[in-house]
Amino acid sequence: MYENTLKKAKLFAIVNLVLFLATLGVNYLGSSGFFNGQSQADISDQYLTLISPAPFTFSIWGVIYSLVLIPLVYLLIKRKNRISASRSC
């Protein structure tokens, strides 16, 4: 039964990591203009607004993705520790 739980935890950690990397990939492709042939800067230049955030404002996404990555790495490390502990028993 414990082995089954370890397999589920391993699958959960790997699926989450794959989906995280897929999210990063889709976001990169979207911002580079892969999907519609226009980058985010091109689209922003087409529609003038009175108020626009400074470019550095979007650096918050680096913080957000880092905070999402930390638990994913923790899940993978925790899983490896559990596998090592179960083998030593």
C-alpha distances in whole Angstrom, upper triangle without the diagonal:
4,5,5,7,9,10,11,13,14,16,17,19,20,21,23,25,26,27,29,31,32,33,35,36,37,39,41,42,43,45,47,48,46,46,49,51,52,50,50,53,55,54,54,58,59,58,60,59,61,58,56,53,54,52,50,48,46,45,42,40,39,38,36,34,34,32,30,29,28,25,24,25,23,20,20,21,18,16,17,18,14,14,16,15,12,14,17,15
4,5,5,6,9,10,11,12,14,15,17,18,20,21,23,24,26,27,29,30,32,33,35,36,38,39,41,42,44,45,47,45,45,48,50,51,49,48,51,53,52,53,56,57,57,59,58,59,56,54,51,51,49,47,46,44,42,40,38,37,36,34,32,31,30,27,26,25,22,21,22,20,17,17,18,15,12,14,14,10,10,13,11,8,11,14,12
4,5,5,6,9,10,10,12,14,15,17,18,20,21,22,24,26,27,28,30,32,33,34,36,38,39,40,42,43,45,43,43,47,48,49,47,47,50,52,51,52,55,56,56,58,57,59,56,53,51,51,49,47,46,43,42,40,37,36,35,33,31,31,30,27,26,25,22,21,21,20,16,16,17,15,12,13,13,10,9,12,12,8,10,13,12
4,5,5,6,9,10,11,12,14,15,16,18,20,21,22,24,26,27,28,30,31,33,34,36,37,39,41,42,43,41,41,44,46,47,46,45,48,50,49,50,54,54,54,56,55,57,54,52,49,50,48,46,45,42,41,39,36,35,35,32,30,30,29,26,25,25,22,20,21,20,16,16,18,16,13,15,16,12,11,15,15,12,14,17,16
4,5,5,6,9,10,10,12,14,15,16,18,20,21,22,24,26,27,29,30,31,33,35,36,37,39,41,42,40,40,43,45,46,44,43,47,49,48,48,52,52,52,54,53,55,52,49,47,47,45,43,42,39,38,36,33,33,32,29,28,27,26,23,23,22,19,18,19,17,14,14,16,13,10,13,14,10,11,14,14,11,14,17,16
4,5,5,6,9,10,11,12,14,15,17,18,20,21,23,24,26,27,29,30,32,33,35,36,38,39,41,39,39,42,44,45,43,42,45,48,47,47,51,52,51,53,52,54,51,48,46,46,44,42,41,38,37,35,32,31,30,28,26,26,25,22,21,20,17,16,16,15,12,11,13,10,7,9,11,8,7,11,11,9,11,14,14
4,5,5,6,9,10,11,12,14,15,16,18,20,21,22,24,26,27,28,30,32,33,34,36,37,39,37,37,40,42,43,41,41,44,46,45,46,49,50,50,52,52,54,51,48,45,46,43,42,41,38,36,35,32,31,31,29,26,26,25,22,21,21,18,16,17,16,13,12,14,13,9,11,13,11,9,13,14,12,14,17,17
4,5,5,6,9,10,10,12,14,15,16,18,20,21,22,24,25,27,28,30,31,32,34,36,37,35,35,38,41,41,40,39,42,44,43,44,47,48,48,50,49,51,48,45,43,44,41,40,39,36,35,33,30,30,29,26,24,25,23,20,20,20,17,15,16,16,12,12,15,13,10,13,15,12,12,16,16,15,17,20,20
4,5,5,6,9,10,11,12,14,15,16,18,20,21,23,24,26,27,29,30,31,33,35,36,35,34,38,40,40,38,38,41,43,42,42,46,47,46,48,47,49,46,43,41,41,39,37,36,33,32,30,27,27,26,24,22,22,20,18,17,16,13,12,13,12,8,9,11,9,7,10,12,10,10,14,14,13,16,18,19
4,5,5,6,9,10,11,12,14,15,17,18,20,21,23,24,26,27,29,30,32,33,35,33,33,37,38,39,37,37,40,42,41,42,45,46,46,48,47,49,46,43,41,41,39,37,36,33,32,30,27,26,26,24,21,21,21,18,16,16,14,11,12,12,8,8,10,10,6,9,11,10,9,13,14,14,15,18,19
4,6,5,6,8,10,10,12,14,15,16,18,20,21,22,24,26,27,28,30,31,33,31,31,34,36,37,35,35,38,40,39,40,43,44,44,46,46,48,45,42,40,40,38,37,36,32,31,30,27,26,26,24,21,22,21,18,17,18,15,12,14,14,11,10,13,13,10,12,15,14,13,17,18,17,18,22,22
4,6,5,6,9,10,11,12,14,15,16,18,20,21,22,24,26,27,29,30,32,30,30,33,35,36,34,33,36,38,37,38,41,42,42,44,43,45,42,40,37,38,36,34,33,30,29,27,24,24,23,21,19,19,18,15,14,15,12,10,12,12,9,9,13,12,10,13,15,14,14,18,19,18,20,23,24
4,6,5,6,9,10,11,12,14,15,17,18,20,21,23,24,26,27,29,31,29,29,33,34,35,33,32,35,37,36,37,40,41,41,43,42,44,41,38,36,36,34,32,31,28,27,25,22,21,21,19,16,16,16,13,11,12,10,7,9,9,6,6,10,10,8,11,13,13,13,16,18,18,19,22,23
4,5,5,6,9,10,11,12,14,15,16,18,20,21,22,24,26,27,29,27,27,31,32,33,31,31,34,36,35,36,39,40,40,43,42,44,41,38,36,36,33,32,31,28,27,26,22,22,22,20,17,17,17,14,12,14,12,9,10,12,9,8,12,12,10,12,15,15,15,18,20,19,20,23,25
4,5,5,6,9,10,10,12,14,15,16,18,20,21,22,24,26,27,25,25,28,30,31,29,29,32,34,33,34,37,38,38,40,40,42,40,37,35,35,33,32,30,27,26,25,22,21,22,19,17,18,18,14,13,15,13,10,12,14,11,11,15,15,13,15,18,18,18,21,23,22,23,26,28
4,5,5,6,9,10,10,12,14,15,16,18,20,21,22,24,26,24,24,28,30,30,28,27,30,32,31,32,35,36,36,38,38,40,37,34,32,32,30,28,27,24,23,21,18,18,18,16,13,14,14,10,10,12,10,7,10,12,9,10,14,14,13,16,18,18,19,21,23,23,25,27,28
4,5,5,6,9,10,11,12,14,15,17,18,20,21,23,25,23,24,27,28,29,27,26,29,31,31,31,35,36,36,38,37,39,37,33,31,31,28,27,26,23,22,21,17,17,17,15,12,13,13,10,8,11,10,6,8,11,10,9,12,14,13,15,18,18,18,21,23,23,24,27,29
4,5,5,6,9,10,10,12,14,15,16,18,20,21,23,21,21,25,26,27,25,25,28,30,29,31,34,35,35,37,37,39,37,34,32,32,29,28,27,24,23,22,19,18,19,17,14,15,16,13,11,14,14,10,12,15,13,12,16,17,16,17,21,21,21,23,25,25,26,29,31
4,5,5,6,9,10,10,12,14,15,16,18,20,21,19,19,23,25,25,23,23,26,28,27,28,31,32,32,34,34,37,34,31,29,30,27,26,25,22,21,20,17,17,18,15,12,15,15,12,11,15,14,11,13,16,14,14,18,19,18,20,23,23,23,26,28,28,29,32,33
4,5,5,6,9,10,11,12,14,15,17,18,20,19,19,23,24,24,22,21,24,27,26,26,30,31,31,33,32,35,32,29,26,27,24,23,22,19,18,17,13,13,14,12,9,11,12,8,8,12,11,9,11,14,13,13,17,18,18,19,22,23,23,26,27,28,29,32,33
4,5,5,6,9,10,11,12,14,15,16,19,17,18,21,22,23,21,21,23,25,25,26,29,30,31,33,33,35,33,29,27,27,24,23,23,19,18,18,14,14,16,14,10,12,14,11,10,13,14,11,13,16,15,15,18,20,19,20,23,24,24,26,29,29,30,33,34
4,5,5,6,8,10,10,12,14,15,17,15,15,19,20,21,19,19,22,24,23,25,28,29,29,32,32,34,32,29,27,27,24,24,24,20,20,19,16,16,18,16,12,15,17,13,13,17,17,14,16,19,18,17,21,23,22,23,26,27,27,29,31,31,32,35,37
4,5,5,6,9,10,10,12,14,16,15,14,18,19,19,17,17,20,22,21,22,25,26,26,29,29,31,29,25,24,24,21,21,20,17,17,16,12,13,15,13,10,13,14,11,12,16,16,14,16,19,18,18,22,23,23,24,27,28,28,31,32,33,34,37,38
4,6,5,6,9,10,11,12,14,14,15,18,19,18,16,16,18,21,20,21,24,25,26,28,28,30,28,24,22,22,19,19,18,15,14,14,11,11,13,12,9,11,14,11,11,15,16,14,16,19,19,19,21,23,23,25,27,28,29,31,33,34,35,37,39
4,5,5,6,9,10,11,13,11,12,16,16,17,15,15,18,20,20,21,24,25,26,28,29,31,29,26,24,24,21,21,21,17,17,18,14,14,17,15,12,15,17,15,14,18,19,17,18,22,21,21,24,26,25,26,29,30,30,32,35,35,36,39,40
4,5,5,6,9,10,11,9,9,13,14,15,13,14,17,18,18,19,22,23,23,26,27,29,27,24,23,23,20,21,21,17,17,18,14,15,18,16,14,17,19,16,16,20,21,19,21,24,23,23,26,28,27,29,32,33,33,35,37,37,38,41,43
4,5,5,6,9,10,10,10,13,14,14,11,11,14,16,15,16,19,21,21,23,24,26,24,21,19,20,17,17,17,13,14,14,11,12,15,13,11,15,17,15,15,19,20,19,21,24,23,24,26,28,28,30,32,33,34,36,38,38,40,42,44
4,5,5,6,9,9,10,13,13,13,10,11,13,15,15,17,19,20,22,24,24,27,25,21,20,20,16,17,17,14,14,15,12,13,16,15,13,16,18,17,17,20,22,20,21,25,25,24,27,29,29,30,33,34,35,36,39,39,40,43,45
4,6,5,6,5,7,10,10,11,9,11,14,14,15,17,19,20,21,24,25,28,26,23,22,22,19,20,20,17,17,19,15,16,20,18,16,19,22,20,20,23,25,23,24,27,27,27,30,32,31,32,35,36,36,38,41,41,42,45,47
4,6,6,6,6,8,9,9,7,8,11,12,12,14,16,17,18,21,22,25,23,20,19,20,17,19,18,15,16,18,15,16,19,18,16,20,22,20,20,24,25,24,26,29,28,28,31,33,33,34,37,38,38,40,43,43,44,47,48
4,6,8,9,10,10,8,5,5,8,10,10,11,14,15,16,19,20,23,21,17,17,17,14,15,16,12,14,15,13,14,18,17,16,19,21,20,20,24,25,24,26,29,29,29,32,34,34,35,38,39,39,41,43,44,45,48,49
4,6,8,9,8,7,5,7,9,10,11,13,15,16,18,20,22,25,23,20,19,19,16,17,18,15,16,18,16,17,20,20,18,21,23,22,22,26,28,26,27,31,31,30,33,35,35,36,39,40,40,42,45,45,46,49,51
4,6,6,5,4,4,7,9,9,10,12,14,14,16,19,21,24,24,20,20,21,18,20,20,17,19,21,18,20,23,22,21,24,26,25,25,29,30,28,30,33,33,33,36,38,38,39,42,43,43,45,47,48,48,51,53
4,6,6,7,8,11,13,13,13,16,18,18,20,23,25,28,27,24,24,24,21,23,23,20,21,23,20,21,24,23,21,24,27,25,25,29,30,28,29,33,32,32,35,37,36,37,40,41,41,43,46,46,47,49,51
4,6,8,9,11,14,13,13,16,18,17,19,22,24,27,27,24,24,25,22,24,24,20,22,23,20,22,25,24,22,25,27,25,26,29,30,28,30,33,33,32,35,37,37,38,41,42,42,44,46,46,47,50,52
4,6,8,10,13,11,10,14,15,14,16,20,22,25,25,22,23,24,22,24,24,21,23,25,22,24,27,26,24,28,29,28,28,32,33,31,33,36,36,36,39,41,40,41,44,45,45,47,50,50,51,54,55
4,7,10,12,9,10,14,14,14,16,20,22,26,25,23,23,24,21,24,24,21,23,25,23,24,28,27,25,28,31,29,29,33,34,33,34,37,37,37,40,42,41,43,46,47,46,49,51,51,52,55,57
4,7,8,6,7,10,11,11,13,16,18,22,22,19,20,20,18,21,21,18,21,23,21,22,26,25,24,27,29,28,29,32,34,32,34,37,37,37,40,42,42,43,46,47,47,49,51,52,53,55,57
4,5,5,6,9,10,11,13,16,18,21,20,17,17,17,14,17,18,15,17,19,17,19,22,22,21,24,26,25,26,29,31,30,31,34,35,35,37,39,39,40,43,44,45,47,49,50,51,53,55
4,5,5,6,9,10,11,13,15,18,17,13,13,14,12,14,14,12,15,16,15,17,20,19,19,22,24,23,24,28,29,28,30,33,34,34,36,38,39,40,42,44,44,46,48,49,50,52,54
4,5,5,6,9,10,12,13,16,15,12,13,12,10,13,14,12,15,17,16,18,21,21,21,24,26,26,27,30,32,31,32,35,36,36,39,41,41,42,45,46,47,49,51,52,53,55,57
4,5,5,6,9,11,14,17,17,14,16,16,14,17,18,16,19,21,20,22,25,24,24,27,29,29,30,33,35,34,35,38,39,39,41,43,44,45,47,49,49,51,53,54,55,58,59
4,5,5,7,10,12,15,15,13,15,16,14,18,17,16,19,20,19,22,24,24,24,27,29,28,29,32,34,33,35,38,38,39,41,43,43,45,47,48,49,51,53,54,55,57,59
4,5,6,7,9,12,12,9,11,12,11,15,15,14,17,19,18,20,23,23,23,26,28,27,29,32,33,33,35,37,38,39,41,43,43,45,47,48,49,51,53,54,55,58,59
4,6,6,9,12,13,11,13,14,13,17,17,16,19,21,21,23,26,26,26,29,31,31,32,35,37,36,38,41,41,42,44,46,47,48,50,52,52,54,56,57,59,61,62
4,6,10,13,14,13,16,17,16,20,20,19,22,24,23,26,28,28,28,31,33,33,34,37,39,38,40,43,43,44,46,48,48,50,52,53,54,56,58,59,60,62,64
4,6,10,11,11,14,16,16,20,19,18,22,23,23,25,28,27,28,31,32,32,34,37,38,38,40,42,43,44,46,47,48,50,52,53,54,56,58,58,60,62,64
4,7,9,9,12,14,15,19,18,18,22,23,23,26,28,28,29,32,33,33,35,37,39,39,41,43,44,45,47,49,50,51,53,54,56,57,59,60,62,64,65
4,5,7,10,13,14,18,16,17,21,21,22,25,27,26,28,31,31,32,34,36,38,38,40,42,43,44,46,48,49,51,52,53,55,57,58,59,61,63,64
4,7,10,13,15,18,17,18,21,22,23,26,27,27,29,32,32,33,35,37,39,40,42,43,44,46,48,49,50,52,54,55,56,58,59,61,63,64,66
4,7,10,12,15,13,15,18,19,20,23,24,24,26,28,29,30,32,34,36,36,38,40,41,43,44,46,47,49,50,51,53,55,56,57,59,61,62
4,7,9,12,10,11,15,16,17,20,21,21,23,25,26,27,29,31,33,33,35,37,38,40,41,43,44,46,47,49,50,52,53,55,56,58,59
4,6,8,6,8,11,12,14,16,17,18,20,22,23,24,26,28,30,30,32,34,35,37,38,40,41,43,44,46,47,49,50,52,53,55,56
4,6,6,8,10,12,14,15,17,18,20,21,22,24,26,27,30,30,32,33,35,36,38,39,41,42,44,45,47,48,50,51,53,54,56
4,5,6,8,10,12,13,15,16,18,19,21,22,23,25,28,28,29,31,33,34,35,37,39,40,41,43,45,46,47,49,51,52,54
4,5,5,8,10,11,12,14,16,17,18,20,21,23,25,26,27,29,31,32,33,35,36,38,39,41,42,43,45,47,48,50,51
4,5,6,9,11,11,13,15,16,17,19,20,22,24,25,26,28,30,31,32,34,36,37,38,40,42,43,44,46,48,49,51
4,5,6,8,10,10,12,14,15,16,18,20,22,23,24,26,28,29,30,32,33,35,36,38,39,41,42,44,45,47,49
4,5,5,7,9,10,11,13,15,16,18,20,21,22,24,26,26,28,29,31,32,34,36,37,38,40,42,43,44,46
4,5,5,6,9,10,11,13,14,16,18,19,20,22,24,25,26,28,29,31,32,34,35,37,38,40,41,43,44
4,5,5,6,8,10,10,12,14,16,17,18,20,22,23,24,26,27,29,30,32,33,35,36,38,39,41,43
4,5,5,6,9,10,10,12,15,15,16,18,20,21,22,24,26,27,28,30,32,33,34,36,38,39,41
4,6,5,6,9,10,11,13,15,15,17,19,20,21,23,25,26,27,29,31,32,33,35,37,38,40
4,5,5,6,9,10,12,13,15,16,18,19,21,22,23,25,26,28,30,31,32,34,36,37,39
4,5,5,6,9,11,11,12,14,16,17,18,20,21,23,24,26,27,29,30,32,33,35,37
4,5,5,6,9,10,10,12,14,15,16,18,20,21,22,24,26,27,28,30,32,33,35
4,5,5,7,9,10,11,13,15,16,17,19,21,22,23,25,26,27,29,31,32,34
4,6,6,7,9,10,11,13,15,16,17,19,21,22,23,25,26,28,30,31,33
4,6,5,6,9,10,11,12,14,15,17,18,20,21,23,24,26,27,29,31
4,5,5,6,9,10,11,12,14,16,16,18,20,21,22,24,26,27,29
4,5,5,6,9,10,10,12,14,15,16,18,20,21,22,24,26,27
4,5,5,6,9,10,11,13,14,15,17,19,20,21,23,25,26
4,5,5,6,8,10,11,12,14,15,17,18,20,21,23,25
4,5,5,6,8,10,10,12,14,15,16,18,20,21,23
4,6,5,6,9,10,10,12,14,15,16,18,20,21
4,5,5,6,9,10,11,12,14,15,17,19,20
4,5,5,6,9,10,11,12,14,16,17,19
4,5,5,6,9,10,10,12,14,16,17
4,5,5,6,9,10,11,12,14,16
4,5,5,6,9,10,11,13,15
4,5,5,6,9,10,11,13
4,5,5,6,9,10,11
4,5,5,6,9,10
4,6,5,6,9
4,5,5,7
4,6,5
4,5
4
